Amino acid sequence: MTGQVLQRPIERWLAYAFLLISGLIMAFPFIYMLMSSLKNSAEVVQVPPKLLPENLQIGNYFEVISIVPLGTQLINTVIVTVGVVLGWVITSVLAGYAFARLEFPGRDMLFFLYLGTLMVPFAVIIVPMFKIMVAFNWVNTLTALIIPWIFTAYGTFLLRQFFMGIPKDLEEAAMIDGANRWGILFRVVIPLARPAMATLATFGFLYAWNSFLWPLIIISDPSRKVVSQGLIDLQALYAVRVDLIMAGSVLAVLPTLAIFLLAQRYFIEGVATTGLAGR
C-alpha cells in the first residue's frame, strides 16, 4: 500500500513536505540554541526574538571555556561514557546469550527477576548506592560514575531477544566443527549481533553522556565533574548571559549529535531486527 502511494507524484510530494515540516519542527529547538549561541547578550533576549544573529559572536565559545573547565569536563565525560558503553555491551552480550541459549535451573525466573529491576525507581536506591561508594572510597572518583552502571537489564533483554532470533542450526553446525560455547559466541553470534550491539551502544552513549543526578550526588571535586554539571555551574554563575549558556549547551550536545548521525544506520537496523525477532 505504501509503494502504491509513493508511485503517485502528488501524494509523494505531500509525504515529503510532511516529513520536511516535521523534521524542521523537531530540529527547531537545536537550531534556535545554535543561533542564540552566536548572538550577543542583548540580542539573544530581545523582543520580538530574531532567529538569525546580526553579527556572529564566535567568542562566546571561547568565553565559556575560560569560565568553566569545559575541556576537562568533556574529557571526564568521554572517559565515563566509554566505560559505561563498554560495560553495557560486554555484560549484556554475556547475560543475553546465557538467557537465550544456555539451559540451567531457574533460568526464566532469574531473567524475569532481573528484568523486574527496571521497575525499581532510581530514587529508592540512591542512599544504598551512596553508602556503597563511601565504603569503597569511590566518592569523587570517575569509578563511581562507571562501575555501578555497567550492568543493564534493558540491554540484556534487547540482546536476548536478538540471540533468540538466530537459527540454532548455525550453532549446531559450529559444534559439529568442534567449536565450544565461547567459540560459537565470538565467531558466530557476535558477528551477527553487530546491529543490536550498535543500538545498545548508542543508547548507552546517550544515557551516560546526559547523566546528571548521580554525578551531582557523588562528585563535588571540580576536576572530576562531567559536562552536565559544568552547564549547571555555568548557569549558576552567569544566569543572565543566555548567550553563554547556549554556547555551553551546543558544546555539550555536539558529540551526542555526531555519534547519533554516525550510528543512525545501526540504530534503525538494530531496533527493527530486535523487534521483529522478539518472542
C-alpha positions in Angstrom: 0.0 0.0 0.0 2.9 2.3 0.8 4.5 1.6 -2.5 1.3 2.5 -4.4 1.1 5.8 -2.5 4.7 6.7 -3.3 4.1 6.0 -7.0 1.6 8.9 -7.2 3.6 12.1 -7.6 1.3 14.5 -5.7 1.0 12.1 -2.8 4.7 11.5 -2.8 5.4 15.2 -2.7 2.8 15.7 0.1 4.6 12.9 2.1 8.0 14.6 1.5 6.5 18.0 2.6 5.1 16.5 5.7 8.4 14.8 6.6 10.3 18.0 5.9 8.0 20.1 8.1 8.0 17.5 10.8 11.8 17.4 10.7 12.1 21.2 10.9 9.7 21.3 13.9 11.8 18.7 15.7 15.1 20.3 14.8 14.0 23.9 15.6 15.0 23.8 19.3 18.5 22.8 18.3 18.6 25.4 15.5 17.4 28.1 17.9 20.0 27.1 20.5 22.8 27.2 17.9 21.7 30.6 16.6 21.4 32.0 20.1 24.9 30.9 20.9 26.2 33.1 18.1 24.4 36.3 19.3 25.4 38.9 21.9 23.9 39.1 25.4 21.3 41.8 24.4 20.3 40.3 21.1 19.5 36.9 22.5 16.8 38.3 24.9 15.3 40.9 22.6 11.6 41.0 22.0 10.4 40.0 19.4 13.1 37.5 19.1 15.1 37.0 15.8 16.4 33.7 14.7 19.5 34.8 12.9 22.3 36.8 14.6 23.2 40.2 13.2 26.9 39.6 13.9 28.3 36.2 14.7 29.7 36.1 18.2 32.2 33.2 17.9 33.9 34.5 21.0 31.0 33.2 23.1 32.5 29.7 22.8 36.0 30.8 23.9 34.5 32.7 26.8 32.6 29.7 28.0 35.7 27.6 28.0 37.5 30.3 30.0 34.8 30.4 32.6 34.3 26.7 33.4 36.8 23.9 32.8 34.7 22.5 30.0 37.6 20.8 28.3 38.4 18.8 31.4 34.8 18.1 32.0 34.4 16.9 28.4 37.4 14.5 28.8 35.8 13.2 32.1 32.5 12.7 30.3 34.2 10.8 27.4 36.0 8.5 29.9 32.8 7.8 31.8 30.8 7.3 28.6 33.3 4.9 27.1 33.5 2.9 30.3 29.7 2.7 30.6 29.2 1.8 27.0 31.8 -1.0 27.0 30.3 -2.3 30.3 26.8 -2.3 28.8 27.9 -4.2 25.7 30.1 -6.8 27.4 27.7 -7.6 30.2 24.6 -7.6 28.0 26.2 -9.9 25.4 27.2 -12.4 28.1 24.0 -12.3 30.0 21.8 -12.1 26.9 23.5 -15.2 25.4 23.2 -17.1 28.6 19.5 -16.4 29.0 18.8 -17.1 25.3 20.8 -20.2 24.7 22.1 -21.9 27.9 19.9 -24.3 29.8 20.2 -24.1 33.6 17.7 -24.4 36.5 15.6 -21.3 37.2 16.8 -19.5 34.1 13.5 -18.0 33.1 12.6 -16.9 36.7 16.1 -15.4 37.1 15.6 -13.5 33.8 12.3 -12.1 34.8 13.6 -11.1 38.3 16.5 -9.3 36.6 14.1 -7.7 34.1 11.9 -6.6 37.1 14.8 -4.4 38.3 13.7 -2.0 35.6 10.7 -1.2 37.7 12.7 0.0 40.7 12.9 3.8 40.8 16.4 5.3 41.0 15.3 7.4 44.0 14.9 4.2 46.0 18.5 3.0 45.5 20.3 6.4 45.8 21.1 6.1 49.5 22.3 2.4 49.5 24.4 3.2 46.4 26.0 6.2 48.1 26.8 4.2 51.2 28.5 1.6 49.0 30.5 4.2 47.2 31.6 5.6 50.6 32.6 2.1 51.8 34.7 1.6 48.6 36.2 5.1 48.9 34.9 5.9 45.4 33.3 9.2 46.3 34.7 12.0 44.0 36.1 9.4 41.5 35.1 8.6 38.0 35.0 4.9 39.1 31.8 5.8 40.9 30.3 7.0 37.6 31.2 3.9 35.7 31.2 0.6 37.8 27.6 0.9 39.2 26.2 1.4 35.7 27.9 -1.3 33.6 25.0 -3.7 34.1 21.7 -3.0 32.3 18.6 -5.2 32.4 17.4 -3.4 29.3 20.5 -4.3 27.3 20.3 -7.9 28.4 16.7 -8.1 27.3 17.5 -6.4 23.9 20.3 -8.8 23.1 18.5 -11.9 24.4 15.7 -11.1 22.0 18.2 -10.8 19.2 20.0 -14.0 20.1 16.8 -15.9 20.2 16.2 -15.0 16.6 19.4 -16.6 15.4 18.8 -20.1 14.0 20.1 -22.8 16.2 21.3 -24.7 13.1 24.2 -22.2 12.9 25.3 -23.2 16.5 24.8 -26.9 15.8 26.9 -26.6 12.7 29.7 -24.9 14.7 29.5 -27.6 17.4 29.9 -30.3 14.7 33.0 -28.4 13.5 34.4 -28.6 17.1 33.6 -25.1 18.4 32.8 -24.7 22.1 30.4 -22.2 23.6 32.9 -19.4 23.7 33.9 -20.1 20.1 30.3 -20.0 19.0 29.7 -16.8 20.9 32.7 -14.9 19.5 32.8 -16.4 15.9 29.1 -16.9 15.1 26.8 -15.0 17.4 28.6 -11.7 18.0 29.3 -11.0 14.3 25.6 -11.5 13.6 24.6 -9.3 16.5 26.6 -6.2 15.5 23.4 -4.1 14.7 21.9 -4.9 18.0 25.2 -4.2 19.8 25.5 -0.9 18.0 21.9 0.0 19.0 22.7 -0.8 22.6 26.0 1.2 22.4 24.1 4.2 21.1 21.5 4.0 23.9 24.4 3.6 26.4 26.2 6.6 25.0 23.1 8.9 25.2 22.4 7.6 28.8 25.9 8.1 30.1 26.6 11.4 28.3 23.4 13.0 29.6 23.6 11.6 33.1 23.2 14.3 35.7 21.6 13.3 39.0 24.1 10.6 40.1 27.2 12.7 39.1 25.6 15.6 41.1 25.4 13.4 44.2 28.7 11.6 44.1 31.0 14.2 42.5 31.9 17.6 44.1 35.6 17.9 43.1 35.6 20.4 40.1 38.4 18.4 38.4 36.1 15.3 38.4 32.9 16.9 37.3 31.2 15.9 34.0 29.9 18.3 31.3 26.3 18.2 32.6 27.5 19.5 35.9 29.6 22.2 34.1 26.4 23.5 32.4 24.7 23.8 35.8 27.8 25.7 37.2 27.7 28.0 34.2 24.0 28.7 34.7 24.6 29.5 38.4 27.5 31.8 37.7 26.1 33.6 34.6 22.3 33.2 34.7 21.8 36.5 32.8 24.2 35.5 30.0 21.8 33.3 28.0 24.2 33.5 25.0 27.0 31.8 27.1 24.6 29.2 28.4 23.5 28.4 24.8 27.2 28.2 23.7 27.9 25.7 26.5 24.9 23.7 25.6 26.0 23.5 22.0 29.4 22.3 23.0 27.8 19.7 25.3 25.4 18.3 22.7 27.7 18.2 19.6 29.4 14.9 20.5 26.0 13.3 21.1 24.7 14.6 17.7 27.8 13.4 15.9 27.6 9.9 17.4 23.9 9.6 16.5 24.5 10.7 12.9 27.3 8.2 12.5 25.4 5.3 14.1 21.9 6.0 12.9 22.0 3.2 10.3 22.9 0.6 13.0 20.4 2.2 15.4 17.5 1.8 13.0 18.6 -1.6 11.8 19.1 -2.9 15.3 15.7 -1.7 16.6 14.0 -3.2 13.5 15.7 -6.6 13.7 15.4 -7.0 17.5 11.7 -6.0 17.3 11.0 -8.5 14.5 12.9 -11.3 16.2 11.4 -10.8 19.7 9.4 -13.7 21.2 
